[in-house]
Amino acid sequence: MTLTPQLPPTDFAALEKIEDRGDREQQYAEQQIYTEDMPQGIRFTKGTDPSTPRSWQSLDVVLRSDASAASSLPTRQLRRSRLFVALTIAAGILTVAGAAASAREGLNLGDIDAAGGLLLGGGLATVGFAITSGVFYGKSRQGYERAVDVYNDSLGMRLGLLDGEGNYLPPRGALIDADGNVVLDPGDEPRPVAIPTPAEPTAPPEPAPTPAAEATPEAAEAAPGVEGAPAEETPPALAEPPAAEATAADPAPESTGSVPQPEPTTLALQLQPRL
């Protein structure tokens, strides 16, 4: 794995200092490991930048940068796979040596000599070690693929975007539907749009009201009031000047004409004798 070009590790200490929600979302997309199914097998890329997809061997450095992902790596299966690979190589060397030793006489299965036994034993050991190494190699590959999921979940938890079960944590104030999708983000709140209203036709100016003639007290008493209409206020009557008291010194005013006296309204009672 040291010969395989490694993906860059993740600086989790710097990521945990980010406070803005948008920056954390962006860093999660840039530091996440994506899986791609290709004809030659499963390949992995890190971040959204276009890069060459790589095999699981290139994930060793980036997965070991996180403690949770590093603890889930199949270290034992990988060591066994490496051991059996070394035994397969050693058995292959013995097989080549046995083939060279028995090249002149050939391999006689009825009467196997030392050279033939070395050739036969080396070949069988090579096949057995190769199969065992392939089994542990496959387990190691599956373990690294599971570690990728652990790494992505741990990255989201450190950034405050995922909970302990790997569920997405929406920002505060966001609306969530039944499927857990964000319907309305706080930054996407609808703004009121001013709708132009049609101009209302202006009414012609009303003529100024003409002042009503002042009503006399006699007309006000004769005219019945309309029910529900406010009573018109009558101007207060001017106070008459007090008449000057007649004194003995002042002469009585002369009458300009004869004043008719009223006739008595009593009727005379006539008495008649009884017959």
C-alpha positions in Angstrom: 0.0 0.0 0.0 2.9 2.3 0.4 3.6 2.1 -3.3 0.0 3.2 -4.1 -0.6 7.0 -4.4 -2.5 8.0 -1.3 -5.3 10.4 -1.0 -4.5 13.5 1.1 -5.4 13.2 4.8 -8.1 15.3 6.5 -7.3 18.0 9.0 -10.1 17.5 11.5 -8.6 20.0 14.0 -9.1 22.8 11.5 -12.6 21.6 10.5 -13.9 21.5 14.1 -13.1 25.3 14.4 -15.5 26.3 11.7 -18.6 28.0 13.1 -20.6 29.0 10.0 -23.2 26.4 8.8 -22.6 27.1 5.1 -18.8 26.6 5.5 -19.3 23.3 7.3 -21.6 22.1 4.6 -19.0 23.0 2.0 -16.2 21.3 3.9 -18.3 18.2 4.3 -18.7 18.0 0.5 -15.0 18.6 -0.1 -13.6 16.1 2.5 -16.1 13.3 1.9 -15.1 10.1 0.2 -17.4 9.1 -2.8 -17.8 5.6 -4.2 -18.0 4.8 -7.9 -18.8 1.5 -9.5 -16.5 1.0 -12.5 -15.8 -2.0 -14.8 -12.5 -2.8 -13.0 -14.2 -2.6 -9.6 -15.2 -0.1 -6.9 -13.2 3.1 -7.1 -13.0 6.0 -4.7 -12.6 9.8 -4.9 -12.3 12.4 -2.3 -14.2 15.7 -2.6 -15.9 17.3 -5.5 -12.8 18.1 -7.5 -12.4 16.0 -10.6 -9.7 13.5 -9.9 -8.7 10.0 -11.0 -10.7 7.4 -9.2 -8.5 5.1 -7.1 -8.7 1.7 -5.5 -9.2 0.9 -1.8 -5.5 0.7 -1.2 -5.2 4.5 -1.6 -7.5 5.1 1.3 -5.1 4.0 4.0 -3.7 7.5 4.9 -7.0 9.4 4.8 -8.9 6.7 6.8 -6.2 6.6 9.5 -6.6 10.4 10.0 -9.8 9.7 11.8 -9.8 7.6 15.0 -13.1 6.0 14.4 -12.3 5.0 10.8 -8.9 3.8 11.8 -10.3 1.5 14.6 -12.7 -0.1 12.0 -9.9 -1.0 9.5 -9.4 -4.7 9.0 -5.9 -4.7 10.3 -5.8 -8.4 11.2 -7.1 -9.6 7.8 -4.7 -7.3 6.1 -1.7 -8.7 8.0 -2.8 -12.3 7.2 -3.2 -11.4 3.6 0.3 -10.0 3.5 1.7 -13.0 5.2 0.1 -15.5 2.8 1.2 -13.3 -0.1 4.8 -13.7 1.2 4.3 -17.5 1.6 2.9 -17.7 -1.9 6.0 -15.9 -3.3 8.3 -18.3 -1.3 6.4 -21.3 -2.5 6.6 -20.0 -6.0 10.4 -19.8 -5.7 10.5 -23.4 -4.5 8.4 -24.5 -7.4 10.8 -22.8 -9.8 13.7 -24.4 -8.1 12.1 -27.9 -8.3 11.3 -27.4 -11.9 14.9 -26.5 -12.7 16.2 -29.5 -10.7 14.0 -32.0 -12.4 14.3 -30.5 -15.9 16.7 -33.1 -17.1 15.1 -36.3 -15.6 11.5 -34.9 -15.7 8.8 -35.5 -13.2 8.0 -39.2 -12.6 4.9 -39.5 -10.5 5.5 -43.3 -10.0 9.0 -42.8 -8.6 9.2 -39.2 -7.2 12.7 -38.1 -6.2 13.8 -35.1 -4.3 13.7 -32.7 -7.2 10.3 -34.0 -8.2 9.0 -33.7 -4.6 10.3 -30.1 -4.4 8.6 -29.2 -7.7 5.3 -30.9 -6.7 5.3 -29.6 -3.1 6.2 -26.1 -4.2 3.4 -26.0 -6.8 0.7 -27.2 -4.3 1.9 -24.8 -1.6 1.8 -21.9 -4.1 -1.7 -22.6 -5.1 -2.9 -23.0 -1.5 -1.2 -19.9 -0.2 -2.5 -17.9 -3.2 -6.1 -19.0 -2.5 -5.8 -18.2 1.2 -4.1 -14.9 0.4 -7.0 -14.0 -2.0 -9.6 -14.8 0.7 -8.0 -12.5 3.3 -7.4 -9.9 0.5 -11.2 -9.8 -0.2 -12.0 -9.4 3.5 -9.5 -6.6 3.7 -11.1 -4.8 0.8 -14.6 -5.2 2.3 -13.3 -3.9 5.6 -11.9 -0.8 3.9 -15.2 -0.2 2.1 -17.0 -0.3 5.5 -14.4 2.0 7.0 -15.3 4.6 4.3 -18.8 4.7 5.6 -17.5 5.2 9.1 -15.2 8.0 8.0 -18.1 9.8 6.3 -20.3 9.5 9.3 -17.6 10.6 11.6 -16.8 13.6 9.4 -20.5 14.6 9.5 -20.7 14.3 13.2 -17.6 16.4 13.8 -19.0 19.1 11.6 -22.4 18.9 13.4 -24.3 17.8 10.3 -25.1 14.2 11.3 -26.4 12.6 14.4 -25.1 9.4 16.0 -27.2 7.2 13.7 -26.0 9.0 10.5 -29.2 11.0 10.0 -28.9 14.5 8.6 -29.4 17.4 11.1 -31.2 20.3 9.3 -30.4 23.8 10.3 -32.4 25.7 12.8 -35.7 27.0 11.5 -35.8 24.8 8.4 -39.0 23.0 7.5 -38.8 19.2 7.1 -41.2 17.0 5.2 -42.2 13.4 6.1 -39.2 12.0 4.2 -36.7 14.1 6.1 -36.0 16.5 3.2 -35.5 20.2 3.8 -38.4 22.1 2.4 -37.5 25.6 3.3 -34.1 26.8 4.4 -33.8 29.9 6.6 -31.8 31.6 3.8 -34.5 30.9 1.3 -37.5 32.6 3.0 -39.8 34.1 0.5 -39.7 37.9 0.3 -42.9 39.9 -0.2 -43.2 41.2 -3.7 -45.0 44.5 -4.3 -47.9 44.0 -6.7 -48.7 47.2 -8.6 -52.3 48.1 -8.2 -54.3 49.9 -11.0 -54.7 53.6 -10.6 -58.2 54.5 -9.3 -60.1 57.1 -11.3 -60.1 60.4 -9.5 -63.6 61.8 -8.8 -64.4 65.4 -9.8 -64.1 67.9 -7.0 -67.4 68.4 -5.2 -68.9 72.0 -5.3 -68.5 73.9 -2.1 -71.8 73.9 -0.1 -73.7 77.2 0.0 -74.3 78.6 3.4 -77.9 78.0 4.5 -80.1 81.0 5.5 -80.5 81.5 9.2 -83.8 80.2 10.4 -86.0 82.5 12.6 -87.2 81.1 15.9 -90.8 81.1 14.6 -89.8 79.0 11.6 -87.8 76.6 13.7 -90.9 76.0 16.0 -93.2 75.6 13.1 -91.0 73.1 11.2 -91.1 69.6 12.7 -87.8 68.0 13.4 -86.7 65.1 11.3 -86.1 61.9 13.4 -82.5 60.9 13.4 -81.2 64.2 12.0 -79.3 66.6 14.2 -81.3 69.6 15.4 -80.1 72.8 13.9 -78.7 75.1 16.5 -80.7 78.4 16.6 -78.8 81.5 17.3 -79.4 82.8 20.8 -82.0 85.7 20.9 -80.5 89.0 21.6 -81.4 90.2 25.1 -83.8 93.2 25.0 -82.5 96.2 26.9 -84.3 96.7 30.2 -87.1 99.1 30.1 -86.5 102.3 32.0 -88.6 102.5 35.1 -91.2 105.2 35.0 -90.8 107.9 37.5 -93.1 110.5 38.7 -91.0 113.2 37.2 -91.3 111.7 33.7 -94.6 112.6 32.0 -96.8 109.8 30.7 -96.6 109.3 27.0 -99.5 110.6 25.0 -101.6 108.0 23.2 -101.4 108.4 19.6 -104.8 106.8 19.1 -107.9 105.3 20.8 -107.4 101.7 21.8 -110.5 99.5 21.5 -111.6 98.0 24.9 -112.8 94.4 25.0 -116.5 93.9 25.5 -117.7 92.0 28.7 -118.3 88.3 28.1 -120.7 87.7 31.0 -124.4 87.0 30.1 -127.3 88.6 32.0 -129.6 86.3 33.9 -133.3 86.9 33.2 -135.9 85.8 35.8 -139.5 84.9 34.6 -142.5 84.5 36.9 -143.9 80.9 37.5 -147.3 80.4 35.9 
